[in-house]
C-alpha cells in the first residue's frame, strides 16, 4: 500500500517565507495542496514567493510582519484565518544566526536573536493555537530548530541558546496542546546549502563535509520533506519530538570547533 501526503483544504502559515528554506517550504506545502500564508519582514520577498506559488497554480498570500512585535504576529495570524478561511498548520521557520564570540557579543545582538528565534516563535504558536482551538479540529505546529540545540557551536551562543530553548518549548507545549489534538514537533537541520553558505562562517562547509557520514551538505528540500511529514496525517500520533535531519553528523561526534 502506498500513501501520499495530501493537504488539500488546509491552510499553512509559514514564517520566514520570503527567502531560503521558506521558499522551498512554500512550494512544498502548495504542491501538497495547502493554501499558504507567507510571513516575512520584507514585503517584496514574501510577495515574490507568493507570486511564484500562485503562478504554479497554488493559493498564497504575503504578509509583511516583524516577529519581534507581538501585535504584528497576532494580526498576521488573524489575517491568515480571515483571508484563507482557517488555519491548520504553523511552521516557525524564521530565524537569524549572527556569530560573535562571548566577550564581543553585544546585549542588543543577544536580545534580537532571542526575540526572533524564540520569543517570536512562542508568540506565533500562542496566537495560532487560539485559532486552532476555536476551530475544534486540531492542528499541526512545526518548529525549525537546529543541530546546534544539542551540539553547540563556538561563537553562536545566542543562536544555540535560542534553538535549545525552542526544542524545550516544543516539548513543553506538546503537553498543553495535546488535549486539543494539536501536535507540535521540531525539525533540526544540519548544515544546509544555500546562498551565502561559504561566506557566512569560513571553513564551516569543509568541517561539516569532513565529518558527515552521508558525505554531503543538506538540501532545503530534504528539510522541507521532514516538515511536511510532521504537518501531515501520517504524523498524527507524534508530538513533542525533534527530528534531526543532519546526514548523520552528530553520530560522528560533531565538528564545530574548527578555527574559523
C-alpha atoms as a printed R data frame, in Angstrom:
    type eleno elety resid chain resno       x      y       z
1   ATOM     1    CA   UNK     A     1   0.000  0.000   0.000
2   ATOM     2    CA   UNK     A     2   1.337  3.417  -0.891
3   ATOM     3    CA   UNK     A     3   0.256  6.707   0.650
4   ATOM     4    CA   UNK     A     4   0.775 10.257  -0.454
5   ATOM     5    CA   UNK     A     5   0.629 13.415   1.640
6   ATOM     6    CA   UNK     A     6  -2.454 15.405   0.721
7   ATOM     7    CA   UNK     A     7  -3.064 18.745   2.452
8   ATOM     8    CA   UNK     A     8  -5.928 19.793   0.204
9   ATOM     9    CA   UNK     A     9  -8.285 22.127   2.063
10  ATOM    10    CA   UNK     A    10  -5.755 23.017   4.745
11  ATOM    11    CA   UNK     A    11  -4.055 26.329   5.393
12  ATOM    12    CA   UNK     A    12  -0.448 26.741   6.475
13  ATOM    13    CA   UNK     A    13   1.229 29.846   7.869
14  ATOM    14    CA   UNK     A    14   4.990 29.823   7.237
15  ATOM    15    CA   UNK     A    15   7.221 32.392   8.905
16  ATOM    16    CA   UNK     A    16  10.369 33.458   7.120
17  ATOM    17    CA   UNK     A    17   8.567 32.709   3.894
18  ATOM    18    CA   UNK     A    18  10.472 35.089   1.663
19  ATOM    19    CA   UNK     A    19  13.907 33.518   1.441
20  ATOM    20    CA   UNK     A    20  15.990 30.382   1.824
21  ATOM    21    CA   UNK     A    21  14.196 27.398   3.289
22  ATOM    22    CA   UNK     A    22  10.955 29.385   3.475
23  ATOM    23    CA   UNK     A    23  10.682 29.464  -0.321
24  ATOM    24    CA   UNK     A    24  11.121 25.690  -0.517
25  ATOM    25    CA   UNK     A    25   8.580 25.172   2.268
26  ATOM    26    CA   UNK     A    26   6.053 27.372   0.475
27  ATOM    27    CA   UNK     A    27   6.396 25.417  -2.758
28  ATOM    28    CA   UNK     A    28   6.350 22.045  -0.978
29  ATOM    29    CA   UNK     A    29   3.207 22.776   1.010
30  ATOM    30    CA   UNK     A    30   1.470 24.241  -2.018
31  ATOM    31    CA   UNK     A    31   2.379 21.194  -4.095
32  ATOM    32    CA   UNK     A    32   0.757 19.047  -1.383
33  ATOM    33    CA   UNK     A    33  -2.473 21.016  -1.775
34  ATOM    34    CA   UNK     A    34  -2.323 23.525   1.082
35  ATOM    35    CA   UNK     A    35  -3.040 27.211   0.782
36  ATOM    36    CA   UNK     A    36  -0.110 29.130   2.258
37  ATOM    37    CA   UNK     A    37   0.301 32.418   4.083
38  ATOM    38    CA   UNK     A    38   3.888 33.635   3.967
39  ATOM    39    CA   UNK     A    39   5.125 35.927   6.705
40  ATOM    40    CA   UNK     A    40   8.300 37.960   6.426
41  ATOM    41    CA   UNK     A    41   9.865 41.273   7.368
42  ATOM    42    CA   UNK     A    42  10.485 42.264   3.740
43  ATOM    43    CA   UNK     A    43   7.296 42.763   1.772
44  ATOM    44    CA   UNK     A    44   8.932 42.336  -1.628
45  ATOM    45    CA   UNK     A    45  10.482 38.960  -0.803
46  ATOM    46    CA   UNK     A    46   7.355 37.343   0.629
47  ATOM    47    CA   UNK     A    47   5.297 38.757  -2.232
48  ATOM    48    CA   UNK     A    48   7.722 37.238  -4.724
49  ATOM    49    CA   UNK     A    49   7.346 33.830  -3.073
50  ATOM    50    CA   UNK     A    50   3.563 34.158  -3.007
51  ATOM    51    CA   UNK     A    51   3.536 35.161  -6.673
52  ATOM    52    CA   UNK     A    52   5.647 32.127  -7.573
53  ATOM    53    CA   UNK     A    53   3.257 29.823  -5.721
54  ATOM    54    CA   UNK     A    54   0.256 31.420  -7.438
55  ATOM    55    CA   UNK     A    55   1.918 31.187 -10.846
56  ATOM    56    CA   UNK     A    56   2.358 27.453 -10.281
57  ATOM    57    CA   UNK     A    57  -1.360 27.062  -9.604
58  ATOM    58    CA   UNK     A    58  -1.348 27.355  -5.823
59  ATOM    59    CA   UNK     A    59  -3.044 29.759  -3.449
60  ATOM    60    CA   UNK     A    60  -0.862 32.080  -1.411
61  ATOM    61    CA   UNK     A    61  -0.892 35.405   0.384
62  ATOM    62    CA   UNK     A    62   2.068 37.521   1.502
63  ATOM    63    CA   UNK     A    63   2.108 39.152   4.934
64  ATOM    64    CA   UNK     A    64   4.700 41.698   5.965
65  ATOM    65    CA   UNK     A    65   5.265 41.385   9.713
66  ATOM    66    CA   UNK     A    66   8.064 41.552  12.265
67  ATOM    67    CA   UNK     A    67   8.193 38.617  14.671
68  ATOM    68    CA   UNK     A    68   9.639 40.913  17.312
69  ATOM    69    CA   UNK     A    69   6.284 42.689  17.509
70  ATOM    70    CA   UNK     A    70   3.587 40.534  19.132
71  ATOM    71    CA   UNK     A    71   0.792 42.725  17.771
72  ATOM    72    CA   UNK     A    72   2.027 42.223  14.211
73  ATOM    73    CA   UNK     A    73   2.220 38.461  14.727
74  ATOM    74    CA   UNK     A    74  -1.300 38.386  16.113
75  ATOM    75    CA   UNK     A    75  -2.552 40.407  13.154
76  ATOM    76    CA   UNK     A    76  -0.784 38.051  10.722
77  ATOM    77    CA   UNK     A    77  -2.477 35.016  12.251
78  ATOM    78    CA   UNK     A    78  -5.860 36.723  12.181
79  ATOM    79    CA   UNK     A    79  -5.374 37.803   8.570
80  ATOM    80    CA   UNK     A    80  -4.412 34.271   7.551
81  ATOM    81    CA   UNK     A    81  -7.605 32.828   9.030
82  ATOM    82    CA   UNK     A    82  -9.748 35.642   7.612
83  ATOM    83    CA   UNK     A    83  -8.417 35.596   4.049
84  ATOM    84    CA   UNK     A    84  -7.771 31.867   3.637
85  ATOM    85    CA   UNK     A    85 -10.715 30.697   5.724
86  ATOM    86    CA   UNK     A    86  -8.937 28.839   8.520
87  ATOM    87    CA   UNK     A    87  -5.536 27.925   9.963
88  ATOM    88    CA   UNK     A    88  -4.420 24.314  10.281
89  ATOM    89    CA   UNK     A    89  -0.612 24.395  10.190
90  ATOM    90    CA   UNK     A    90   2.034 26.728  11.565
91  ATOM    91    CA   UNK     A    91   5.675 26.405  10.523
92  ATOM    92    CA   UNK     A    92   8.073 28.504  12.605
93  ATOM    93    CA   UNK     A    93  10.856 28.826  10.065
94  ATOM    94    CA   UNK     A    94  12.091 32.405  10.539
95  ATOM    95    CA   UNK     A    95  15.429 32.793  12.246
96  ATOM    96    CA   UNK     A    96  18.645 34.764  12.386
97  ATOM    97    CA   UNK     A    97  22.131 33.416  13.064
98  ATOM    98    CA   UNK     A    98  24.781 36.084  13.549
99  ATOM    99    CA   UNK     A    99  28.053 34.941  15.102
100 ATOM   100    CA   UNK     A   100  30.006 36.679  17.860
101 ATOM   101    CA   UNK     A   101  32.425 35.473  20.498
102 ATOM   102    CA   UNK     A   102  31.231 35.739  24.093
103 ATOM   103    CA   UNK     A   103  33.402 38.717  25.032
104 ATOM   104    CA   UNK     A   104  32.383 40.637  21.909
105 ATOM   105    CA   UNK     A   105  28.675 39.776  21.957
106 ATOM   106    CA   UNK     A   106  26.572 42.945  22.363
107 ATOM   107    CA   UNK     A   107  23.462 42.788  24.531
108 ATOM   108    CA   UNK     A   108  21.390 44.066  21.627
109 ATOM   109    CA   UNK     A   109  22.503 41.226  19.361
110 ATOM   110    CA   UNK     A   110  21.645 38.626  22.027
111 ATOM   111    CA   UNK     A   111  18.225 40.207  22.542
112 ATOM   112    CA   UNK     A   112  17.488 40.346  18.811
113 ATOM   113    CA   UNK     A   113  18.301 36.664  18.273
114 ATOM   114    CA   UNK     A   114  16.101 35.662  21.199
115 ATOM   115    CA   UNK     A   115  13.294 37.970  20.096
116 ATOM   116    CA   UNK     A   116  13.111 36.425  16.628
117 ATOM   117    CA   UNK     A   117  14.188 32.813  17.099
118 ATOM   118    CA   UNK     A   118  12.497 32.038  20.406
119 ATOM   119    CA   UNK     A   119  10.065 34.697  21.563
120 ATOM   120    CA   UNK     A   120   8.730 35.236  18.046
121 ATOM   121    CA   UNK     A   121   8.115 31.515  17.643
122 ATOM   122    CA   UNK     A   122   6.386 31.406  21.038
123 ATOM   123    CA   UNK     A   123   4.050 34.272  20.136
124 ATOM   124    CA   UNK     A   124   3.228 32.704  16.771
125 ATOM   125    CA   UNK     A   125   2.425 29.394  18.491
126 ATOM   126    CA   UNK     A   126   0.248 31.085  21.090
127 ATOM   127    CA   UNK     A   127  -1.767 33.055  18.558
128 ATOM   128    CA   UNK     A   128  -2.088 30.201  16.058
129 ATOM   129    CA   UNK     A   129  -3.180 27.853  18.840
130 ATOM   130    CA   UNK     A   130  -6.025 30.190  19.759
131 ATOM   131    CA   UNK     A   131  -7.388 29.864  16.219
132 ATOM   132    CA   UNK     A   132  -6.838 26.095  16.025
133 ATOM   133    CA   UNK     A   133  -8.543 25.522  19.377
134 ATOM   134    CA   UNK     A   134 -11.511 27.682  18.352
135 ATOM   135    CA   UNK     A   135 -11.855 25.683  15.128
136 ATOM   136    CA   UNK     A   136 -12.024 22.494  17.197
137 ATOM   137    CA   UNK     A   137 -10.347 20.292  14.585
138 ATOM   138    CA   UNK     A   138  -6.815 20.025  15.908
139 ATOM   139    CA   UNK     A   139  -3.758 21.321  14.130
140 ATOM   140    CA   UNK     A   140  -0.078 20.921  13.366
141 ATOM   141    CA   UNK     A   141   2.833 23.084  14.511
142 ATOM   142    CA   UNK     A   142   6.387 22.501  13.295
143 ATOM   143    CA   UNK     A   143   9.367 24.430  14.644
144 ATOM   144    CA   UNK     A   144  12.622 24.692  12.736
145 ATOM   145    CA   UNK     A   145  15.289 24.040  15.358
146 ATOM   146    CA   UNK     A   146  18.921 23.113  14.615
147 ATOM   147    CA   UNK     A   147  21.519 20.505  15.434
148 ATOM   148    CA   UNK     A   148  23.074 23.363  17.421
149 ATOM   149    CA   UNK     A   149  20.352 22.810  20.016
150 ATOM   150    CA   UNK     A   150  22.200 19.684  21.195
151 ATOM   151    CA   UNK     A   151  25.630 20.112  19.581
152 ATOM   152    CA   UNK     A   152  26.608 23.708  20.331
153 ATOM   153    CA   UNK     A   153  28.907 25.758  18.183
154 ATOM   154    CA   UNK     A   154  31.506 28.294  19.338
155 ATOM   155    CA   UNK     A   155  30.685 31.947  18.611
156 ATOM   156    CA   UNK     A   156  26.993 31.108  18.239
157 ATOM   157    CA   UNK     A   157  25.996 31.092  21.914
158 ATOM   158    CA   UNK     A   158  22.887 33.226  21.374
159 ATOM   159    CA   UNK     A   159  21.747 31.191  18.367
160 ATOM   160    CA   UNK     A   160  22.450 27.889  20.138
161 ATOM   161    CA   UNK     A   161  20.563 29.026  23.245
162 ATOM   162    CA   UNK     A   162  17.579 30.128  21.176
163 ATOM   163    CA   UNK     A   163  17.376 26.793  19.360
164 ATOM   164    CA   UNK     A   164  17.841 24.807  22.564
165 ATOM   165    CA   UNK     A   165  15.008 26.830  24.049
166 ATOM   166    CA   UNK     A   166  12.845 26.116  21.017
167 ATOM   167    CA   UNK     A   167  13.328 22.368  21.487
168 ATOM   168    CA   UNK     A   168  12.347 22.665  25.162
169 ATOM   169    CA   UNK     A   169   9.360 24.827  24.227
170 ATOM   170    CA   UNK     A   170   8.249 22.188  21.727
171 ATOM   171    CA   UNK     A   171   8.286 19.502  24.416
172 ATOM   172    CA   UNK     A   172   6.509 21.627  26.997
173 ATOM   173    CA   UNK     A   173   3.737 22.828  24.712
174 ATOM   174    CA   UNK     A   174   3.099 19.319  23.416
175 ATOM   175    CA   UNK     A   175   1.706 18.578  26.883
176 ATOM   176    CA   UNK     A   176  -0.609 21.583  26.805
177 ATOM   177    CA   UNK     A   177  -1.778 21.319  23.218
178 ATOM   178    CA   UNK     A   178  -2.234 17.553  23.050
179 ATOM   179    CA   UNK     A   179  -5.728 17.614  24.598
180 ATOM   180    CA   UNK     A   180  -6.778 19.947  21.780
181 ATOM   181    CA   UNK     A   181  -5.457 17.482  19.162
182 ATOM   182    CA   UNK     A   182  -2.730 19.919  18.176
183 ATOM   183    CA   UNK     A   183   0.647 18.307  17.637
184 ATOM   184    CA   UNK     A   184   3.880 20.268  17.928
185 ATOM   185    CA   UNK     A   185   7.193 18.916  16.692
186 ATOM   186    CA   UNK     A   186  10.550 20.184  15.534
187 ATOM   187    CA   UNK     A   187  12.964 19.617  12.677
188 ATOM   188    CA   UNK     A   188  16.639 20.248  13.418
189 ATOM   189    CA   UNK     A   189  18.674 20.745  10.247
190 ATOM   190    CA   UNK     A   190  22.391 20.248   9.957
191 ATOM   191    CA   UNK     A   191  24.315 22.466   7.552
192 ATOM   192    CA   UNK     A   192  22.064 23.302   4.604
193 ATOM   193    CA   UNK     A   193  23.131 24.509   1.188
194 ATOM   194    CA   UNK     A   194  22.053 27.937   0.097
195 ATOM   195    CA   UNK     A   195  23.180 31.467  -0.795
196 ATOM   196    CA   UNK     A   196  25.941 32.744   1.458
197 ATOM   197    CA   UNK     A   197  26.905 29.373   2.941
198 ATOM   198    CA   UNK     A   198  30.578 29.729   2.098
199 ATOM   199    CA   UNK     A   199  30.770 33.360   3.193
200 ATOM   200    CA   UNK     A   200  28.795 33.132   6.451
201 ATOM   201    CA   UNK     A   201  31.482 31.412   8.515
202 ATOM   202    CA   UNK     A   202  34.723 30.397   6.774
203 ATOM   203    CA   UNK     A   203  35.633 26.698   6.870
204 ATOM   204    CA   UNK     A   204  32.144 25.622   8.068
205 ATOM   205    CA   UNK     A   205  31.316 23.679   4.928
206 ATOM   206    CA   UNK     A   206  34.672 21.900   4.813
207 ATOM   207    CA   UNK     A   207  34.423 20.970   8.504
208 ATOM   208    CA   UNK     A   208  30.929 19.591   8.014
209 ATOM   209    CA   UNK     A   209  31.871 17.533   4.978
210 ATOM   210    CA   UNK     A   210  34.839 16.089   6.855
211 ATOM   211    CA   UNK     A   211  32.520 14.603   9.491
212 ATOM   212    CA   UNK     A   212  29.115 13.893   7.939
213 ATOM   213    CA   UNK     A   213  28.627 10.143   7.307
214 ATOM   214    CA   UNK     A   214  26.473 10.661   4.219
215 ATOM   215    CA   UNK     A   215  29.163 12.883   2.750
216 ATOM   216    CA   UNK     A   216  27.004 15.766   1.545
217 ATOM   217    CA   UNK     A   217  25.633 19.126   2.590
218 ATOM   218    CA   UNK     A   218  21.887 19.058   3.215
219 ATOM   219    CA   UNK     A   219  19.448 20.456   0.667
220 ATOM   220    CA   UNK     A   220  16.444 22.649   1.536
221 ATOM   221    CA   UNK     A   221  14.056 20.094   0.023
222 ATOM   222    CA   UNK     A   222  15.299 17.426   2.420
223 ATOM   223    CA   UNK     A   223  14.331 19.644   5.345
224 ATOM   224    CA   UNK     A   224  11.002 20.611   3.776
225 ATOM   225    CA   UNK     A   225  10.099 16.933   3.324
226 ATOM   226    CA   UNK     A   226  10.589 16.297   7.052
227 ATOM   227    CA   UNK     A   227   8.459 19.320   7.922
228 ATOM   228    CA   UNK     A   228   5.757 18.133   5.529
229 ATOM   229    CA   UNK     A   229   5.675 14.752   7.282
230 ATOM   230    CA   UNK     A   230   5.065 16.363  10.679
231 ATOM   231    CA   UNK     A   231   2.332 18.550   9.166
232 ATOM   232    CA   UNK     A   232   0.535 15.567   7.652
233 ATOM   233    CA   UNK     A   233  -1.887 12.923   8.895
234 ATOM   234    CA   UNK     A   234   0.999 10.435   8.859
235 ATOM   235    CA   UNK     A   235   2.369 12.111  11.996
236 ATOM   236    CA   UNK     A   236  -0.953 12.246  13.786
237 ATOM   237    CA   UNK     A   237   0.338 10.335  16.840
238 ATOM   238    CA   UNK     A   238   3.693 12.110  17.076
239 ATOM   239    CA   UNK     A   239   4.167 15.155  19.288
240 ATOM   240    CA   UNK     A   240   6.889 16.810  21.322
241 ATOM   241    CA   UNK     A   241   9.641 15.347  19.150
242 ATOM   242    CA   UNK     A   242  12.539 16.941  17.278
243 ATOM   243    CA   UNK     A   243  13.878 15.123  14.238
244 ATOM   244    CA   UNK     A   244  17.488 15.958  13.380
245 ATOM   245    CA   UNK     A   245  17.968 15.934   9.625
246 ATOM   246    CA   UNK     A   246  21.747 16.161   9.559
247 ATOM   247    CA   UNK     A   247  23.219 13.477   7.327
248 ATOM   248    CA   UNK     A   248  24.264 11.628  10.492
249 ATOM   249    CA   UNK     A   249  26.839 14.229  11.506
250 ATOM   250    CA   UNK     A   250  26.026 14.057  15.213
251 ATOM   251    CA   UNK     A   251  26.847 10.353  15.176
252 ATOM   252    CA   UNK     A   252  30.410 11.308  14.273
253 ATOM   253    CA   UNK     A   253  30.877 13.365  17.418
254 ATOM   254    CA   UNK     A   254  30.147 16.549  15.532
255 ATOM   255    CA   UNK     A   255  32.647 19.021  14.244
256 ATOM   256    CA   UNK     A   256  32.036 22.573  15.396
257 ATOM   257    CA   UNK     A   257  35.173 23.923  16.971
258 ATOM   258    CA   UNK     A   258  37.330 24.410  13.909
259 ATOM   259    CA   UNK     A   259  39.352 27.600  13.859
260 ATOM   260    CA   UNK     A   260  37.099 29.885  11.888
